[in-house]
Amino acid sequence: RDGLVHISELKNERVGQVTDVINEGDEVKVKVIGMDDRGKVKLSMRVVDQETGEELEDTRPPREPRGDSDGDGDDRPRRRRPRRDAAE
């Protein structure tokens, strides 16, 4: 099965680029945290001690709500195009 470590699961602090933490071919210890809708395994490095392989407590603070959003991650106001007439 294919697995994925999302950038947010690399470390408990913000990661600017994946290659700041890991490179292709590196061997790391991970924890399976779930499955996505395509059947890929979701993995986390941040909850596993990379030296011992022991599971760590999740110390990341919960995320704050981001305000009046429709959930698409884009809080900019929408610009609507004028409707086209059916005759066009």
Gaussian input, Z-matrix of N, CA and C with variables (Angstrom, degrees):
# hf/3-21g

backbone

0 1
 N
 C     1     B1
 C     2     B2     1     A1
 N     3     B3     2     A2     1     D1
 C     4     B4     3     A3     2     D2
 C     5     B5     4     A4     3     D3
 N     6     B6     5     A5     4     D4
 C     7     B7     6     A6     5     D5
 C     8     B8     7     A7     6     D6
 N     9     B9     8     A8     7     D7
 C    10    B10     9     A9     8     D8
 C    11    B11    10    A10     9     D9
 N    12    B12    11    A11    10    D10
 C    13    B13    12    A12    11    D11
 C    14    B14    13    A13    12    D12
 N    15    B15    14    A14    13    D13
 C    16    B16    15    A15    14    D14
 C    17    B17    16    A16    15    D15
 N    18    B18    17    A17    16    D16
 C    19    B19    18    A18    17    D17
 C    20    B20    19    A19    18    D18
 N    21    B21    20    A20    19    D19
 C    22    B22    21    A21    20    D20
 C    23    B23    22    A22    21    D21
 N    24    B24    23    A23    22    D22
 C    25    B25    24    A24    23    D23
 C    26    B26    25    A25    24    D24
 N    27    B27    26    A26    25    D25
 C    28    B28    27    A27    26    D26
 C    29    B29    28    A28    27    D27
 N    30    B30    29    A29    28    D28
 C    31    B31    30    A30    29    D29
 C    32    B32    31    A31    30    D30
 N    33    B33    32    A32    31    D31
 C    34    B34    33    A33    32    D32
 C    35    B35    34    A34    33    D33
 N    36    B36    35    A35    34    D34
 C    37    B37    36    A36    35    D35
 C    38    B38    37    A37    36    D36
 N    39    B39    38    A38    37    D37
 C    40    B40    39    A39    38    D38
 C    41    B41    40    A40    39    D39
 N    42    B42    41    A41    40    D40
 C    43    B43    42    A42    41    D41
 C    44    B44    43    A43    42    D42
 N    45    B45    44    A44    43    D43
 C    46    B46    45    A45    44    D44
 C    47    B47    46    A46    45    D45
 N    48    B48    47    A47    46    D46
 C    49    B49    48    A48    47    D47
 C    50    B50    49    A49    48    D48
 N    51    B51    50    A50    49    D49
 C    52    B52    51    A51    50    D50
 C    53    B53    52    A52    51    D51
 N    54    B54    53    A53    52    D52
 C    55    B55    54    A54    53    D53
 C    56    B56    55    A55    54    D54
 N    57    B57    56    A56    55    D55
 C    58    B58    57    A57    56    D56
 C    59    B59    58    A58    57    D57
 N    60    B60    59    A59    58    D58
 C    61    B61    60    A60    59    D59
 C    62    B62    61    A61    60    D60
 N    63    B63    62    A62    61    D61
 C    64    B64    63    A63    62    D62
 C    65    B65    64    A64    63    D63
 N    66    B66    65    A65    64    D64
 C    67    B67    66    A66    65    D65
 C    68    B68    67    A67    66    D66
 N    69    B69    68    A68    67    D67
 C    70    B70    69    A69    68    D68
 C    71    B71    70    A70    69    D69
 N    72    B72    71    A71    70    D70
 C    73    B73    72    A72    71    D71
 C    74    B74    73    A73    72    D72
 N    75    B75    74    A74    73    D73
 C    76    B76    75    A75    74    D74
 C    77    B77    76    A76    75    D75
 N    78    B78    77    A77    76    D76
 C    79    B79    78    A78    77    D77
 C    80    B80    79    A79    78    D78
 N    81    B81    80    A80    79    D79
 C    82    B82    81    A81    80    D80
 C    83    B83    82    A82    81    D81
 N    84    B84    83    A83    82    D82
 C    85    B85    84    A84    83    D83
 C    86    B86    85    A85    84    D84
 N    87    B87    86    A86    85    D85
 C    88    B88    87    A87    86    D86
 C    89    B89    88    A88    87    D87
 N    90    B90    89    A89    88    D88
 C    91    B91    90    A90    89    D89
 C    92    B92    91    A91    90    D90
 N    93    B93    92    A92    91    D91
 C    94    B94    93    A93    92    D92
 C    95    B95    94    A94    93    D93
 N    96    B96    95    A95    94    D94
 C    97    B97    96    A96    95    D95
 C    98    B98    97    A97    96    D96
 N    99    B99    98    A98    97    D97
 C   100   B100    99    A99    98    D98
 C   101   B101   100   A100    99    D99
 N   102   B102   101   A101   100   D100
 C   103   B103   102   A102   101   D101
 C   104   B104   103   A103   102   D102
 N   105   B105   104   A104   103   D103
 C   106   B106   105   A105   104   D104
 C   107   B107   106   A106   105   D105
 N   108   B108   107   A107   106   D106
 C   109   B109   108   A108   107   D107
 C   110   B110   109   A109   108   D108
 N   111   B111   110   A110   109   D109
 C   112   B112   111   A111   110   D110
 C   113   B113   112   A112   111   D111
 N   114   B114   113   A113   112   D112
 C   115   B115   114   A114   113   D113
 C   116   B116   115   A115   114   D114
 N   117   B117   116   A116   115   D115
 C   118   B118   117   A117   116   D116
 C   119   B119   118   A118   117   D117
 N   120   B120   119   A119   118   D118
 C   121   B121   120   A120   119   D119
 C   122   B122   121   A121   120   D120
 N   123   B123   122   A122   121   D121
 C   124   B124   123   A123   122   D122
 C   125   B125   124   A124   123   D123
 N   126   B126   125   A125   124   D124
 C   127   B127   126   A126   125   D125
 C   128   B128   127   A127   126   D126
 N   129   B129   128   A128   127   D127
 C   130   B130   129   A129   128   D128
 C   131   B131   130   A130   129   D129
 N   132   B132   131   A131   130   D130
 C   133   B133   132   A132   131   D131
 C   134   B134   133   A133   132   D132
 N   135   B135   134   A134   133   D133
 C   136   B136   135   A135   134   D134
 C   137   B137   136   A136   135   D135
 N   138   B138   137   A137   136   D136
 C   139   B139   138   A138   137   D137
 C   140   B140   139   A139   138   D138
 N   141   B141   140   A140   139   D139
 C   142   B142   141   A141   140   D140
 C   143   B143   142   A142   141   D141
 N   144   B144   143   A143   142   D142
 C   145   B145   144   A144   143   D143
 C   146   B146   145   A145   144   D144
 N   147   B147   146   A146   145   D145
 C   148   B148   147   A147   146   D146
 C   149   B149   148   A148   147   D147
 N   150   B150   149   A149   148   D148
 C   151   B151   150   A150   149   D149
 C   152   B152   151   A151   150   D150
 N   153   B153   152   A152   151   D151
 C   154   B154   153   A153   152   D152
 C   155   B155   154   A154   153   D153
 N   156   B156   155   A155   154   D154
 C   157   B157   156   A156   155   D155
 C   158   B158   157   A157   156   D156
 N   159   B159   158   A158   157   D157
 C   160   B160   159   A159   158   D158
 C   161   B161   160   A160   159   D159
 N   162   B162   161   A161   160   D160
 C   163   B163   162   A162   161   D161
 C   164   B164   163   A163   162   D162
 N   165   B165   164   A164   163   D163
 C   166   B166   165   A165   164   D164
 C   167   B167   166   A166   165   D165
 N   168   B168   167   A167   166   D166
 C   169   B169   168   A168   167   D167
 C   170   B170   169   A169   168   D168
 N   171   B171   170   A170   169   D169
 C   172   B172   171   A171   170   D170
 C   173   B173   172   A172   171   D171
 N   174   B174   173   A173   172   D172
 C   175   B175   174   A174   173   D173
 C   176   B176   175   A175   174   D174
 N   177   B177   176   A176   175   D175
 C   178   B178   177   A177   176   D176
 C   179   B179   178   A178   177   D177
 N   180   B180   179   A179   178   D178
 C   181   B181   180   A180   179   D179
 C   182   B182   181   A181   180   D180
 N   183   B183   182   A182   181   D181
 C   184   B184   183   A183   182   D182
 C   185   B185   184   A184   183   D183
 N   186   B186   185   A185   184   D184
 C   187   B187   186   A186   185   D185
 C   188   B188   187   A187   186   D186
 N   189   B189   188   A188   187   D187
 C   190   B190   189   A189   188   D188
 C   191   B191   190   A190   189   D189
 N   192   B192   191   A191   190   D190
 C   193   B193   192   A192   191   D191
 C   194   B194   193   A193   192   D192
 N   195   B195   194   A194   193   D193
 C   196   B196   195   A195   194   D194
 C   197   B197   196   A196   195   D195
 N   198   B198   197   A197   196   D196
 C   199   B199   198   A198   197   D197
 C   200   B200   199   A199   198   D198
 N   201   B201   200   A200   199   D199
 C   202   B202   201   A201   200   D200
 C   203   B203   202   A202   201   D201
 N   204   B204   203   A203   202   D202
 C   205   B205   204   A204   203   D203
 C   206   B206   205   A205   204   D204
 N   207   B207   206   A206   205   D205
 C   208   B208   207   A207   206   D206
 C   209   B209   208   A208   207   D207
 N   210   B210   209   A209   208   D208
 C   211   B211   210   A210   209   D209
 C   212   B212   211   A211   210   D210
 N   213   B213   212   A212   211   D211
 C   214   B214   213   A213   212   D212
 C   215   B215   214   A214   213   D213
 N   216   B216   215   A215   214   D214
 C   217   B217   216   A216   215   D215
 C   218   B218   217   A217   216   D216
 N   219   B219   218   A218   217   D217
 C   220   B220   219   A219   218   D218
 C   221   B221   220   A220   219   D219
 N   222   B222   221   A221   220   D220
 C   223   B223   222   A222   221   D221
 C   224   B224   223   A223   222   D222
 N   225   B225   224   A224   223   D223
 C   226   B226   225   A225   224   D224
 C   227   B227   226   A226   225   D225
 N   228   B228   227   A227   226   D226
 C   229   B229   228   A228   227   D227
 C   230   B230   229   A229   228   D228
 N   231   B231   230   A230   229   D229
 C   232   B232   231   A231   230   D230
 C   233   B233   232   A232   231   D231
 N   234   B234   233   A233   232   D232
 C   235   B235   234   A234   233   D233
 C   236   B236   235   A235   234   D234
 N   237   B237   236   A236   235   D235
 C   238   B238   237   A237   236   D236
 C   239   B239   238   A238   237   D237
 N   240   B240   239   A239   238   D238
 C   241   B241   240   A240   239   D239
 C   242   B242   241   A241   240   D240
 N   243   B243   242   A242   241   D241
 C   244   B244   243   A243   242   D242
 C   245   B245   244   A244   243   D243
 N   246   B246   245   A245   244   D244
 C   247   B247   246   A246   245   D245
 C   248   B248   247   A247   246   D246
 N   249   B249   248   A248   247   D247
 C   250   B250   249   A249   248   D248
 C   251   B251   250   A250   249   D249
 N   252   B252   251   A251   250   D250
 C   253   B253   252   A252   251   D251
 C   254   B254   253   A253   252   D252
 N   255   B255   254   A254   253   D253
 C   256   B256   255   A255   254   D254
 C   257   B257   256   A256   255   D255
 N   258   B258   257   A257   256   D256
 C   259   B259   258   A258   257   D257
 C   260   B260   259   A259   258   D258
 N   261   B261   260   A260   259   D259
 C   262   B262   261   A261   260   D260
 C   263   B263   262   A262   261   D261

   B1=1.4578
   B2=1.5124
   B3=1.3196
   B4=1.4579
   B5=1.5203
   B6=1.3146
   B7=1.4551
   B8=1.5114
   B9=1.3196
   B10=1.4544
   B11=1.5202
   B12=1.3372
   B13=1.4609
   B14=1.5213
   B15=1.3313
   B16=1.4625
   B17=1.5248
   B18=1.3274
   B19=1.4656
   B20=1.5267
   B21=1.3321
   B22=1.4672
   B23=1.5228
   B24=1.3331
   B25=1.4643
   B26=1.5264
   B27=1.3439
   B28=1.4603
   B29=1.5223
   B30=1.3351
   B31=1.4690
   B32=1.5204
   B33=1.3359
   B34=1.4633
   B35=1.5206
   B36=1.3276
   B37=1.4619
   B38=1.5320
   B39=1.3359
   B40=1.4662
   B41=1.5280
   B42=1.3188
   B43=1.4616
   B44=1.5252
   B45=1.3311
   B46=1.4620
   B47=1.5152
   B48=1.3286
   B49=1.4596
   B50=1.5200
   B51=1.3091
   B52=1.4619
   B53=1.5216
   B54=1.3240
   B55=1.4677
   B56=1.5267
   B57=1.3326
   B58=1.4623
   B59=1.5272
   B60=1.3394
   B61=1.4619
   B62=1.5237
   B63=1.3230
   B64=1.4597
   B65=1.5239
   B66=1.3096
   B67=1.4611
   B68=1.5225
   B69=1.3141
   B70=1.4565
   B71=1.5273
   B72=1.3249
   B73=1.4605
   B74=1.5181
   B75=1.3537
   B76=1.4621
   B77=1.5287
   B78=1.3243
   B79=1.4605
   B80=1.5166
   B81=1.3308
   B82=1.4618
   B83=1.5193
   B84=1.3201
   B85=1.4585
   B86=1.5225
   B87=1.3381
   B88=1.4618
   B89=1.5197
   B90=1.3293
   B91=1.4614
   B92=1.5215
   B93=1.3178
   B94=1.4648
   B95=1.5235
   B96=1.3386
   B97=1.4625
   B98=1.5243
   B99=1.3280
   B100=1.4534
   B101=1.5140
   B102=1.3356
   B103=1.4647
   B104=1.5221
   B105=1.3407
   B106=1.4563
   B107=1.5265
   B108=1.3317
   B109=1.4659
   B110=1.5230
   B111=1.3312
   B112=1.4643
   B113=1.5227
   B114=1.3284
   B115=1.4530
   B116=1.5157
   B117=1.3306
   B118=1.4714
   B119=1.5241
   B120=1.3187
   B121=1.4551
   B122=1.5278
   B123=1.3517
   B124=1.4623
   B125=1.5213
   B126=1.3481
   B127=1.4590
   B128=1.5215
   B129=1.3380
   B130=1.4593
   B131=1.5184
   B132=1.3276
   B133=1.4671
   B134=1.5226
   B135=1.3322
   B136=1.4570
   B137=1.5194
   B138=1.3284
   B139=1.4641
   B140=1.5260
   B141=1.3421
   B142=1.4638
   B143=1.5281
   B144=1.3392
   B145=1.4642
   B146=1.5195
   B147=1.3210
   B148=1.4625
   B149=1.5260
   B150=1.3253
   B151=1.4667
   B152=1.5261
   B153=1.3477
   B154=1.4693
   B155=1.5192
   B156=1.3331
   B157=1.4588
   B158=1.5164
   B159=1.3433
   B160=1.4615
   B161=1.5196
   B162=1.3526
   B163=1.4572
   B164=1.5212
   B165=1.3245
   B166=1.4577
   B167=1.5179
   B168=1.3248
   B169=1.4556
   B170=1.5258
   B171=1.3241
   B172=1.4677
   B173=1.5236
   B174=1.3313
   B175=1.4633
   B176=1.5190
   B177=1.3091
   B178=1.4694
   B179=1.5236
   B180=1.3411
   B181=1.4659
   B182=1.5223
   B183=1.3413
   B184=1.4697
   B185=1.5230
   B186=1.3279
   B187=1.4644
   B188=1.5148
   B189=1.3238
   B190=1.4595
   B191=1.5273
   B192=1.3404
   B193=1.4707
   B194=1.5211
   B195=1.3367
   B196=1.4629
   B197=1.5177
   B198=1.3131
   B199=1.4598
   B200=1.5112
   B201=1.3203
   B202=1.4632
   B203=1.5142
   B204=1.2927
   B205=1.4577
   B206=1.5164
   B207=1.3193
   B208=1.4598
   B209=1.5239
   B210=1.3271
   B211=1.4531
   B212=1.5085
   B213=1.3394
   B214=1.4623
   B215=1.5254
   B216=1.3473
   B217=1.4496
   B218=1.5141
   B219=1.3121
   B220=1.4566
   B221=1.5214
   B222=1.3300
   B223=1.4582
   B224=1.5267
   B225=1.3450
   B226=1.4620
   B227=1.5250
   B228=1.3388
   B229=1.4681
   B230=1.5264
   B231=1.2901
   B232=1.4643
   B233=1.5251
   B234=1.3259
   B235=1.4631
   B236=1.5179
   B237=1.2942
   B238=1.4623
   B239=1.5183
   B240=1.3163
   B241=1.4617
   B242=1.5206
   B243=1.3306
   B244=1.4703
   B245=1.5268
   B246=1.3155
   B247=1.4618
   B248=1.5115
   B249=1.3172
   B250=1.4659
   B251=1.5201
   B252=1.3113
   B253=1.4629
   B254=1.5165
   B255=1.3186
   B256=1.4613
   B257=1.5254
   B258=1.3432
   B259=1.4590
   B260=1.5266
   B261=1.3149
   B262=1.4740
   B263=1.4845
   A1=111.18
   A2=115.58
   A3=120.87
   A4=109.59
   A5=116.13
   A6=121.67
   A7=110.18
   A8=115.80
   A9=121.36
   A10=110.04
   A11=116.24
   A12=121.80
   A13=105.99
   A14=116.80
   A15=121.06
   A16=108.86
   A17=117.66
   A18=121.96
   A19=111.67
   A20=117.72
   A21=120.99
   A22=112.44
   A23=117.45
   A24=121.83
   A25=112.63
   A26=117.72
   A27=120.55
   A28=112.05
   A29=116.96
   A30=122.86
   A31=108.90
   A32=116.22
   A33=120.25
   A34=112.61
   A35=117.43
   A36=119.06
   A37=109.32
   A38=115.30
   A39=120.47
   A40=110.67
   A41=114.91
   A42=122.01
   A43=107.46
   A44=116.69
   A45=120.92
   A46=112.16
   A47=116.88
   A48=122.68
   A49=108.48
   A50=116.02
   A51=121.35
   A52=110.51
   A53=117.28
   A54=120.87
   A55=112.98
   A56=118.01
   A57=120.75
   A58=110.55
   A59=116.99
   A60=122.42
   A61=112.13
   A62=116.63
   A63=121.05
   A64=109.89
   A65=116.12
   A66=121.77
   A67=109.52
   A68=116.25
   A69=121.07
   A70=109.36
   A71=115.51
   A72=121.25
   A73=114.03
   A74=118.09
   A75=120.73
   A76=109.82
   A77=116.40
   A78=121.22
   A79=107.84
   A80=115.84
   A81=121.65
   A82=109.80
   A83=114.85
   A84=121.40
   A85=107.55
   A86=116.46
   A87=121.53
   A88=110.43
   A89=114.76
   A90=122.50
   A91=107.12
   A92=117.12
   A93=121.50
   A94=107.18
   A95=116.56
   A96=120.44
   A97=112.98
   A98=117.61
   A99=119.65
   A100=112.41
   A101=113.85
   A102=122.48
   A103=107.42
   A104=116.61
   A105=118.33
   A106=109.55
   A107=116.23
   A108=120.66
   A109=113.33
   A110=117.96
   A111=121.18
   A112=111.89
   A113=116.92
   A114=120.79
   A115=114.50
   A116=117.20
   A117=119.73
   A118=109.23
   A119=114.85
   A120=121.35
   A121=109.35
   A122=116.53
   A123=121.83
   A124=107.80
   A125=116.04
   A126=122.12
   A127=111.04
   A128=116.30
   A129=121.57
   A130=110.12
   A131=115.77
   A132=121.61
   A133=110.73
   A134=117.37
   A135=120.60
   A136=113.41
   A137=118.61
   A138=120.82
   A139=111.93
   A140=116.52
   A141=121.49
   A142=108.64
   A143=116.17
   A144=120.75
   A145=107.86
   A146=117.82
   A147=121.70
   A148=112.82
   A149=118.13
   A150=121.18
   A151=111.42
   A152=116.13
   A153=120.63
   A154=113.85
   A155=117.54
   A156=121.17
   A157=112.92
   A158=117.13
   A159=120.53
   A160=110.43
   A161=114.67
   A162=119.97
   A163=109.69
   A164=116.27
   A165=122.89
   A166=110.05
   A167=115.75
   A168=120.77
   A169=108.56
   A170=116.28
   A171=120.80
   A172=108.01
   A173=116.84
   A174=121.47
   A175=112.91
   A176=116.99
   A177=119.90
   A178=109.02
   A179=117.90
   A180=119.48
   A181=110.78
   A182=116.90
   A183=119.01
   A184=110.79
   A185=115.59
   A186=120.47
   A187=110.56
   A188=114.74
   A189=121.82
   A190=109.31
   A191=117.93
   A192=119.08
   A193=109.72
   A194=116.51
   A195=120.55
   A196=113.86
   A197=118.78
   A198=119.41
   A199=112.87
   A200=115.32
   A201=122.22
   A202=110.43
   A203=116.26
   A204=121.49
   A205=108.55
   A206=116.09
   A207=119.88
   A208=111.34
   A209=116.75
   A210=120.66
   A211=115.28
   A212=117.59
   A213=118.85
   A214=112.41
   A215=117.48
   A216=120.91
   A217=114.38
   A218=117.50
   A219=121.67
   A220=108.04
   A221=117.49
   A222=121.51
   A223=113.21
   A224=117.15
   A225=119.67
   A226=109.93
   A227=117.12
   A228=118.66
   A229=110.67
   A230=115.78
   A231=121.63
   A232=110.39
   A233=116.15
   A234=121.36
   A235=106.31
   A236=115.42
   A237=119.40
   A238=110.09
   A239=114.63
   A240=120.12
   A241=108.67
   A242=116.76
   A243=118.10
   A244=109.67
   A245=115.64
   A246=120.30
   A247=110.69
   A248=115.03
   A249=120.06
   A250=108.24
   A251=116.19
   A252=119.74
   A253=109.32
   A254=116.58
   A255=121.49
   A256=111.59
   A257=118.25
   A258=121.98
   A259=112.19
   A260=118.46
   A261=120.46
   A262=112.41
   D1=147.36
   D2=175.15
   D3=-83.52
   D4=144.88
   D5=177.20
   D6=-131.20
   D7=157.50
   D8=-177.66
   D9=-136.87
   D10=130.42
   D11=169.63
   D12=-102.07
   D13=108.22
   D14=178.28
   D15=-66.65
   D16=150.92
   D17=-178.69
   D18=-54.54
   D19=-32.13
   D20=179.62
   D21=-73.36
   D22=-11.69
   D23=179.77
   D24=-103.92
   D25=8.67
   D26=178.76
   D27=-77.55
   D28=-45.96
   D29=-177.51
   D30=-145.28
   D31=165.42
   D32=177.26
   D33=-76.19
   D34=-19.46
   D35=176.36
   D36=-102.51
   D37=168.15
   D38=-177.04
   D39=-62.74
   D40=137.81
   D41=177.92
   D42=-113.92
   D43=122.97
   D44=-179.59
   D45=-72.78
   D46=-47.61
   D47=178.98
   D48=-137.07
   D49=143.61
   D50=179.39
   D51=-54.66
   D52=-40.31
   D53=-176.99
   D54=-70.42
   D55=-7.11
   D56=171.40
   D57=-70.85
   D58=-21.56
   D59=-174.67
   D60=-115.33
   D61=-39.21
   D62=-170.00
   D63=-146.48
   D64=152.43
   D65=176.58
   D66=-127.80
   D67=156.12
   D68=178.39
   D69=-55.46
   D70=132.41
   D71=179.78
   D72=96.47
   D73=-14.21
   D74=177.66
   D75=-65.20
   D76=141.75
   D77=173.77
   D78=-97.67
   D79=126.81
   D80=-176.95
   D81=-133.85
   D82=163.39
   D83=175.80
   D84=-100.09
   D85=136.35
   D86=-176.67
   D87=-136.71
   D88=165.28
   D89=172.61
   D90=-120.82
   D91=136.16
   D92=174.81
   D93=-75.39
   D94=122.87
   D95=-178.46
   D96=-112.86
   D97=-2.53
   D98=178.01
   D99=159.18
   D100=-171.90
   D101=178.08
   D102=-129.90
   D103=142.91
   D104=176.32
   D105=-90.95
   D106=-179.97
   D107=-175.30
   D108=-69.63
   D109=-12.03
   D110=177.48
   D111=-99.56
   D112=5.11
   D113=178.86
   D114=86.03
   D115=7.16
   D116=177.70
   D117=-81.50
   D118=144.78
   D119=-178.28
   D120=-81.02
   D121=129.23
   D122=176.87
   D123=-92.38
   D124=126.26
   D125=-174.29
   D126=-120.49
   D127=155.75
   D128=176.60
   D129=-132.40
   D130=133.75
   D131=172.05
   D132=-95.50
   D133=-26.60
   D134=-171.07
   D135=-71.47
   D136=-15.84
   D137=179.65
   D138=-104.25
   D139=15.24
   D140=179.34
   D141=-130.25
   D142=129.69
   D143=175.06
   D144=-67.06
   D145=120.06
   D146=-175.06
   D147=-71.80
   D148=-16.57
   D149=176.52
   D150=-84.52
   D151=-48.90
   D152=-171.77
   D153=-100.54
   D154=-22.80
   D155=-175.16
   D156=84.24
   D157=1.57
   D158=179.62
   D159=-73.33
   D160=145.48
   D161=178.23
   D162=-71.79
   D163=136.86
   D164=179.56
   D165=-105.40
   D166=156.52
   D167=174.80
   D168=-71.56
   D169=141.52
   D170=177.79
   D171=-76.47
   D172=106.20
   D173=-176.58
   D174=-100.42
   D175=2.93
   D176=-179.23
   D177=-71.66
   D178=130.21
   D179=179.31
   D180=-66.93
   D181=150.24
   D182=178.12
   D183=-62.87
   D184=149.82
   D185=-179.08
   D186=-74.09
   D187=144.72
   D188=177.51
   D189=-80.44
   D190=145.53
   D191=173.26
   D192=-60.83
   D193=146.73
   D194=-173.90
   D195=-101.35
   D196=16.20
   D197=175.40
   D198=96.98
   D199=-158.68
   D200=-175.58
   D201=-81.59
   D202=83.07
   D203=-179.45
   D204=-118.57
   D205=152.59
   D206=176.22
   D207=-88.34
   D208=7.40
   D209=175.32
   D210=92.01
   D211=0.70
   D212=-178.39
   D213=-91.52
   D214=1.65
   D215=177.99
   D216=82.38
   D217=3.04
   D218=-178.16
   D219=-123.34
   D220=108.19
   D221=-176.08
   D222=-93.61
   D223=7.82
   D224=178.51
   D225=-73.05
   D226=147.15
   D227=176.58
   D228=-64.44
   D229=146.48
   D230=-179.64
   D231=-81.37
   D232=138.79
   D233=172.09
   D234=-105.56
   D235=120.66
   D236=-179.19
   D237=-96.21
   D238=139.71
   D239=175.07
   D240=-79.37
   D241=148.64
   D242=175.28
   D243=-65.22
   D244=147.43
   D245=179.44
   D246=-66.92
   D247=144.58
   D248=175.77
   D249=-89.69
   D250=138.36
   D251=176.49
   D252=-69.51
   D253=149.35
   D254=-179.72
   D255=-63.41
   D256=-24.72
   D257=-178.37
   D258=-74.38
   D259=-17.21
   D260=-177.33
   D261=-74.31

